[in-house]
Amino acid sequence: MTGNDPLANALSAIDNAGSVGSLIQEVQPASNEIGSVLEVLYDRGYIDGFTRHEDGKAGTFEVELKGAINECGPVKPRYAAGADEFEKWEKRFLPARDYGTLVVTTSHGIMSHYEAREQGIGGQVIAYVY
């Protein structure tokens, strides 16, 4: 995989693998940001799990898919969203209210927009999944 945005490449690979029915997808490079996004996907029930493998370079993630992802992708550009503005971004990127998840990077780390709303903090919307 080549490109300038590793997160976009990773989400595209996961989306494509899910579309063809593959249950395991290798994602590289294995960055902390991608690992945190995968953790959000795991916590929200979109993937079965993931493991990091070191290869002497940047490493890879092996993602176990469960077929629960209809679509996922990055949000470009990364929009700033206040704690009370997530509904606006839900309308833009998700097909229905309370269906899907926005991945948000905050000062408290990467989390779903549900967690950010619950904690009353805003951040930047970096990805969506449903």
C-alpha positions in Angstrom: 0.0 0.0 0.0 1.3 3.4 -0.8 -0.2 6.8 -0.2 0.1 9.8 2.0 -2.6 8.9 4.6 -2.0 5.6 6.4 -5.4 5.8 8.3 -7.3 6.3 5.0 -5.4 3.3 3.5 -6.2 1.1 6.5 -9.9 2.0 6.5 -10.1 1.5 2.7 -8.4 -2.0 3.1 -10.9 -3.0 5.8 -13.9 -1.7 3.9 -12.8 -3.6 0.7 -12.1 -6.8 2.6 -15.5 -6.6 4.2 -17.1 -6.0 0.9 -15.7 -9.2 -0.6 -16.4 -11.3 2.5 -12.8 -11.7 3.7 -12.5 -12.4 7.5 -8.9 -11.4 8.0 -7.2 -8.3 6.6 -3.6 -7.2 7.1 -3.1 -3.5 7.6 0.2 -1.7 7.4 1.9 0.4 8.7 1.0 -0.3 12.3 0.8 3.2 13.8 -0.6 4.2 17.2 -3.4 6.2 15.5 -4.5 3.2 13.5 -4.3 1.0 16.6 -6.5 3.4 18.5 -9.1 3.5 15.7 -9.1 -0.3 15.6 -9.7 -0.3 19.3 -12.8 1.9 18.9 -14.1 -0.4 16.1 -13.5 -3.4 18.5 -15.2 -1.7 21.4 -18.3 -0.8 19.3 -18.5 -4.4 17.9 -17.5 -3.9 14.3 -14.5 -6.2 14.3 -13.7 -9.4 16.3 -10.2 -8.3 17.2 -6.7 -7.3 16.0 -3.1 -8.2 16.7 0.0 -6.3 16.0 3.0 -8.0 14.4 6.4 -6.6 14.3 8.3 -7.1 11.1 11.4 -5.0 11.8 10.0 -2.0 9.9 6.7 -0.3 10.8 4.8 -3.5 11.7 1.4 -4.7 10.6 -2.0 -5.2 12.2 -4.0 -8.4 11.5 -7.6 -7.4 11.7 -10.3 -10.1 12.3 -13.5 -9.0 10.6 -16.9 -10.2 11.5 -18.9 -8.8 8.5 -20.6 -6.1 10.6 -19.1 -3.1 8.6 -21.3 -1.8 5.8 -19.0 1.2 5.1 -16.1 2.9 6.8 -13.8 5.7 5.8 -11.8 8.7 6.8 -13.2 12.2 7.2 -11.2 14.6 5.1 -10.5 17.3 6.1 -10.6 16.6 9.8 -13.4 18.8 11.1 -13.5 20.3 14.6 -16.6 19.4 16.5 -17.7 20.6 19.9 -19.3 18.3 22.4 -22.8 19.6 21.4 -22.1 19.5 17.6 -21.8 15.7 17.0 -25.4 15.5 15.7 -24.5 17.8 12.8 -21.7 15.4 11.8 -23.8 12.3 12.3 -26.3 13.7 9.8 -23.5 14.3 7.3 -21.6 11.0 7.5 -23.9 8.4 9.0 -27.1 7.0 7.3 -29.4 7.4 10.3 -29.5 8.7 13.9 -27.8 6.4 16.4 -26.7 4.1 13.5 -23.0 4.0 13.2 -20.1 5.6 14.9 -17.9 8.7 14.3 -14.3 8.3 15.5 -13.1 11.4 17.2 -9.6 12.4 18.4 -9.8 14.5 21.6 -7.4 15.7 24.2 -8.2 12.5 26.1 -7.3 10.2 23.2 -9.2 8.7 20.3 -12.7 7.6 21.1 -16.2 7.2 19.6 -18.5 10.2 19.5 -20.8 8.5 22.0 -18.0 8.5 24.6 -16.9 12.1 23.8 -20.5 13.3 24.1 -20.9 11.4 27.4 -17.7 13.0 28.8 -18.7 16.5 27.4 -15.6 17.0 25.3 -15.1 17.9 21.6 -12.4 17.1 19.2 -11.8 16.4 15.5 -13.8 13.9 13.5 -11.3 11.6 11.8 -13.4 8.6 10.6 -16.8 7.0 10.4 -18.1 3.5 10.4 -21.6 1.9 10.1 
